[in-house]
Amino acid sequence: MNIVASNATPIGAYGGITPVDESGLWDDEGILKAVPAAFWGSTSIPQRIMFGHTYGIYSFPTIEAVKFIQDAIAGRESQTIEIAAGMGQWAKALGIDATDSYLQQQQNTVANYLVAGKKPAPYGSHVRRFEAIEAVKNFRPNVVVAAWTTQKFREDKFCISGNIDGVDELRLLELVDEYIFIGNTSSHGDNIIFNDLAANRLSHYCVNFLAHNVYSRAQKGSDFIIHLKRKGG
């Protein structure tokens, strides 16, 4: 099935914004490909928002960002998985297993997204159905990659935004040695992991950060990749 054709939203719905030139963006299976960062850098924020909403995609892999993650993985692709992968564009670019709970296929979730004017995430045929923690327990990876994952709402952290169906990232960190998160400072600035980093509660991790050549459909803030590696892991 061609994901692109089956999930497109009419361009006219976005008020005449010039669409992104999509030539060369999709592979034969309709999965978004990694392209040079200069391509997305040449587009405007409204163009990226329109593109992301049209296809239900949040984060756009670039060759440079993929290289940053590949350097962190360091040849351990067989020991690395992506959780909450959606279309699975990052996993495919990295050559790793992709997993997702397929939450956005559930009828009530689809309805909520459509009411909000959002396109539910499409799922690539290579994306295997596993909830995040279940995926980690099943595959037993050393490294987990996640892009634009919604964190789990925790009653003991009531001031932190999240979703009851989100990923329990603190539990995730207990199960793996390395976590690579692709996000945005506006959309994910209150992530519980960053709060714990700021409070020095994750001092047992080495932290590497990429703050350029990363692009998404975010309306504001800065896109980034953070790599947490347990010391001695």
C-alpha positions in Angstrom: 0.0 0.0 0.0 1.3 3.5 -0.8 1.2 5.4 2.4 1.6 8.8 0.7 -1.4 8.4 -1.6 -3.7 7.0 1.1 -3.0 9.7 3.8 -2.7 12.9 1.9 -4.8 16.0 2.9 -5.9 18.5 0.2 -3.3 21.2 -0.1 -6.1 23.8 -0.5 -6.9 23.3 3.2 -3.8 25.2 4.2 -4.7 28.6 2.7 -2.4 28.8 -0.3 0.9 28.1 1.3 3.4 26.9 -1.4 3.8 23.2 -0.7 7.2 21.5 -0.2 8.7 20.1 -3.4 8.3 16.4 -2.7 10.3 15.0 -5.6 12.9 12.6 -4.1 11.4 12.6 -0.6 9.6 9.2 -0.7 11.0 5.7 -1.2 9.2 3.0 -3.2 7.1 2.0 -0.2 5.9 5.5 0.6 8.3 6.1 3.5 9.9 9.5 4.0 13.6 9.4 3.2 16.5 11.1 4.8 17.6 14.1 2.7 20.3 16.7 3.2 19.5 19.2 6.0 19.9 22.0 3.5 16.6 20.8 1.8 14.5 21.3 5.0 16.5 24.4 5.9 15.4 26.0 2.6 11.7 25.5 3.6 9.7 27.8 5.8 8.1 26.9 9.1 4.6 27.2 7.5 5.7 24.8 4.7 7.0 22.3 7.2 3.8 22.5 9.3 1.7 22.0 6.2 3.8 19.0 5.1 3.7 17.4 8.5 0.0 17.8 9.0 -0.7 16.6 5.5 1.0 13.3 6.0 0.7 12.8 9.8 4.5 13.1 10.3 6.2 15.0 13.1 9.9 14.7 12.5 11.8 14.7 9.2 15.1 12.7 9.1 18.1 14.4 7.5 21.3 12.8 6.4 23.3 14.7 9.0 21.0 13.8 11.8 21.0 10.2 10.8 24.8 10.3 10.8 24.8 11.7 14.3 22.6 8.8 15.5 24.6 6.2 13.5 27.8 7.4 15.2 26.1 6.9 18.6 24.9 3.5 17.7 28.4 2.6 16.4 27.5 -0.5 14.4 25.0 -1.9 17.0 22.0 -1.7 14.7 20.9 -5.2 15.7 20.9 -4.1 19.3 18.9 -0.9 18.6 15.1 -0.3 18.2 12.8 2.6 17.6 9.8 3.0 19.8 6.6 5.0 18.9 7.9 4.9 15.4 4.8 6.0 13.5 5.6 5.8 9.8 9.1 4.4 10.8 11.1 6.8 8.7 13.9 7.1 11.3 14.2 3.4 11.8 14.3 2.8 8.1 17.0 5.4 7.6 19.0 3.9 10.4 18.5 0.2 9.5 17.0 -0.7 12.8 13.7 -2.4 14.0 10.7 -0.2 14.2 7.9 -0.6 16.8 4.8 1.3 17.7 1.6 0.7 19.8 -0.5 1.7 16.8 -2.5 3.9 19.2 -3.4 6.4 16.4 -5.2 3.6 14.6 -7.7 3.2 17.4 -11.1 4.5 16.5 -11.5 7.0 19.4 -8.0 8.3 18.8 -8.6 8.8 15.1 -11.9 10.6 15.9 -10.1 12.9 18.4 -7.4 13.7 15.9 -9.8 14.5 13.1 -11.9 16.8 15.4 -8.7 18.6 16.2 -7.9 19.0 12.5 -4.9 16.6 12.8 -3.9 13.7 10.6 -3.3 10.5 12.6 0.1 8.9 12.1 0.4 6.5 9.2 2.3 3.2 10.0 4.8 1.7 7.7 4.5 -2.0 6.9 7.9 -2.6 8.6 6.6 -1.1 11.9 5.8 -3.9 14.4 3.0 -3.6 16.9 4.5 -3.3 20.4 3.9 -0.8 23.2 7.2 0.9 24.1 8.1 -1.0 27.3 6.8 -4.2 25.9 9.1 -3.7 22.9 12.1 -3.2 25.1 11.3 -6.3 27.1 10.8 -8.3 23.9 13.8 -7.1 21.8 16.2 -6.4 24.8 18.0 -3.6 23.0 21.0 -1.7 24.3 19.9 1.5 22.6 16.4 2.9 22.1 15.6 5.7 19.6 12.4 7.8 19.8 11.2 10.7 17.8 8.5 13.1 19.1 7.3 10.6 21.7 4.6 11.7 24.1 5.7 11.0 27.7 3.4 9.2 30.1 1.4 11.4 32.5 2.5 10.6 36.1 0.3 11.5 39.1 3.4 12.0 41.1 4.6 14.6 38.6 1.3 16.4 38.1 2.9 19.6 36.8 4.4 17.7 33.9 2.4 17.4 30.7 1.8 14.0 29.1 -0.7 11.4 28.2 -1.9 8.4 30.1 -1.1 6.3 27.0 2.4 7.9 26.6 5.8 6.3 27.1 7.1 5.9 30.7 10.5 7.2 29.9 11.8 6.9 33.4 10.9 3.2 33.4 12.5 3.0 29.9 15.8 4.3 31.3 15.8 1.6 33.9 15.7 -1.1 31.1 18.3 0.2 28.6 21.8 1.7 28.7 21.2 4.3 26.0 18.3 6.5 24.9 18.3 8.7 21.9 15.4 11.2 21.7 14.6 13.5 18.8 12.4 16.4 19.8 11.7 20.1 20.0 12.4 22.5 22.9 8.8 24.0 22.7 7.0 20.7 22.3 9.1 18.6 24.7 10.7 21.3 26.9 8.9 20.0 30.0 9.8 16.4 29.4 10.5 14.7 32.7 13.9 13.5 31.6 15.1 17.1 31.0 13.7 18.2 34.4 15.7 15.3 36.0 18.8 16.3 34.0 18.5 19.9 35.2 18.0 18.7 38.8 21.2 16.6 38.4 19.2 13.4 39.1 20.6 11.8 36.0 24.3 12.4 36.7 25.0 8.8 36.0 24.5 9.4 32.3 26.8 10.9 29.7 24.9 13.4 27.5 25.5 14.3 23.9 23.4 16.9 22.1 22.8 17.9 18.5 21.1 21.2 18.0 21.4 21.7 14.2 20.4 19.9 11.0 17.3 18.6 12.8 13.8 19.5 11.4 10.2 18.9 12.3 6.7 20.4 11.9 7.1 22.4 15.1 5.6 25.9 15.1 8.3 27.3 17.4 11.2 26.3 19.5 14.4 24.5 18.3 14.6 20.9 17.1 17.3 18.7 18.7 18.6 15.2 19.3 19.8 14.2 22.8 21.8 11.0 23.5 21.8 9.7 27.0 24.3 6.9 27.8 24.6 5.3 31.2 28.1 5.7 32.5 29.8 2.3 32.6 27.1 0.9 30.3 
